[in-house]
Amino acid sequence: MKKILLTALASGAVLAFAAAGIAGESPKARGGEELFKEHCAVCHPDGGNIVNPKKTLHKADREANAIKTAADIVGKMRNPGPGMSTFDKAALPDRDAKKIAEYIIRTFK
């Protein structure tokens, strides 16, 4: 009985990892840089802003626009102004949004 249960559990784990691979997701967590490239870099290449050049991701511009913390960046992702796509929790979970925000703060000084 124990052998059958262990085999079933192992099979379930293999299927879960296979399903993640089929869905295009790796069981390995993705970092902020990778997530930024996927979700943000098209409009914010090198921390710039192709829609509104006065609102880049660089520290001086962020702070001039009252964006000072990772939480502020996540808030802007969730409720952006005109010209920026909304990244709700279904499109970008809080964990990933926070990784992106922390990457922005570390990278665009």
KEBAGU-229516 format. One line per 8 residues: for each residue x, y, z of C-alpha. Coordinates in nm, 4 decimals, always signed. Layout:
<nodes>
X,Y,Z | ...
</nodes>
This chain:
<nodes>
+0.0000,+0.0000,+0.0000 | +0.2811,+0.2416,+0.0905 | +0.4517,+0.1613,-0.2395 | +0.1371,+0.2467,-0.4357 | +0.0929,+0.5738,-0.2461 | +0.4560,+0.6769,-0.2998 | +0.4322,+0.5909,-0.6700 | +0.1148,+0.7980,-0.7007
+0.2747,+1.0953,-0.5233 | +0.5858,+1.0769,-0.7409 | +0.3724,+1.0540,-1.0549 | +0.1734,+1.3568,-0.9427 | +0.4908,+1.5595,-0.8896 | +0.6214,+1.4649,-1.2347 | +0.2889,+1.5621,-1.3930 | +0.2886,+1.8963,-1.2107
+0.6376,+1.9821,-1.3381 | +0.5447,+1.8669,-1.6894 | +0.2298,+2.0803,-1.6834 | +0.4343,+2.3820,-1.5750 | +0.6703,+2.3218,-1.8672 | +0.3797,+2.2896,-2.1116 | +0.2340,+2.6171,-1.9822 | +0.5679,+2.7849,-2.0515
+0.6529,+2.8225,-1.6852 | +0.9561,+2.6761,-1.5245 | +0.9347,+2.5328,-1.1750 | +1.2324,+2.7640,-1.1075 | +1.1271,+3.1101,-0.9904 | +1.1957,+3.3933,-1.2328 | +1.3828,+3.7030,-1.1238 | +1.2984,+4.0700,-1.1544
+1.5194,+4.1302,-1.4569 | +1.3584,+3.8496,-1.6558 | +1.0094,+3.9633,-1.5563 | +1.0958,+4.3249,-1.6437 | +1.2150,+4.2190,-1.9884 | +0.8940,+4.0233,-2.0437 | +0.6422,+4.2798,-1.9187 | +0.8054,+4.6245,-1.9208
+1.1086,+4.6587,-2.1472 | +0.9095,+4.7192,-2.4661 | +0.7847,+5.0548,-2.3360 | +1.0696,+5.1165,-2.0904 | +1.3889,+5.0258,-2.2792 | +1.6933,+5.0969,-2.0626 | +1.4613,+5.2548,-1.8063 | +1.3268,+5.5099,-2.0508
+0.9662,+5.5703,-2.1478 | +0.8622,+5.5633,-2.5141 | +0.5177,+5.7080,-2.4385 | +0.6164,+5.9899,-2.2009 | +0.9905,+6.0651,-2.1934 | +0.9451,+6.2785,-1.8786 | +0.8349,+5.9738,-1.6790 | +1.1269,+5.7347,-1.7034
+1.2152,+5.4680,-1.4508 | +1.5314,+5.6498,-1.3480 | +1.5401,+5.7609,-0.9861 | +1.5233,+6.1376,-1.0461 | +1.2153,+6.1050,-1.2687 | +1.0487,+5.8457,-1.0450 | +1.0918,+6.0623,-0.7377 | +0.9801,+6.3770,-0.9236
+0.6581,+6.1851,-0.9915 | +0.6191,+6.0665,-0.6280 | +0.7324,+5.7110,-0.7058 | +0.9897,+5.6402,-0.4338 | +0.9404,+5.2820,-0.3151 | +0.8809,+4.9369,-0.4572 | +0.5237,+4.9630,-0.3266 | +0.4791,+5.2884,-0.5216
+0.5934,+5.1145,-0.8397 | +0.3570,+4.8227,-0.7830 | +0.0772,+5.0728,-0.7207 | +0.1550,+5.2394,-1.0540 | +0.1486,+4.8989,-1.2263 | -0.1937,+4.8300,-1.0779 | -0.3378,+5.1753,-1.1428 | -0.1338,+5.3475,-1.4154
-0.1966,+5.6765,-1.5816 | -0.2812,+5.7346,-1.9462 | -0.0621,+5.5504,-2.1943 | +0.0393,+5.2615,-1.9674 | -0.1160,+4.9159,-1.9620 | -0.2735,+4.7991,-1.6376 | -0.1072,+4.4992,-1.4776 | -0.3718,+4.3540,-1.2474
-0.3041,+4.0658,-1.0094 | -0.4285,+3.8100,-1.2618 | -0.1804,+3.9319,-1.5247 | +0.1051,+3.9898,-1.2816 | +0.0887,+3.8367,-0.9330 | +0.2016,+4.0531,-0.6401 | +0.5180,+3.8448,-0.5944 | +0.6268,+3.9094,-0.9555
+0.5243,+4.2759,-0.9488 | +0.7381,+4.3239,-0.6372 | +1.0363,+4.1533,-0.8049 | +1.0036,+4.3913,-1.1004 | +0.9737,+4.6939,-0.8720 | +1.2815,+4.5947,-0.6726 | +1.4730,+4.5365,-0.9971 | +1.3761,+4.8869,-1.1188
+1.4969,+5.0482,-0.7958 | +1.8274,+4.8578,-0.8039 | +1.8920,+4.9119,-1.1730 | +1.7728,+5.2565,-1.2770 | +1.9473,+5.4946,-1.0371
</nodes>
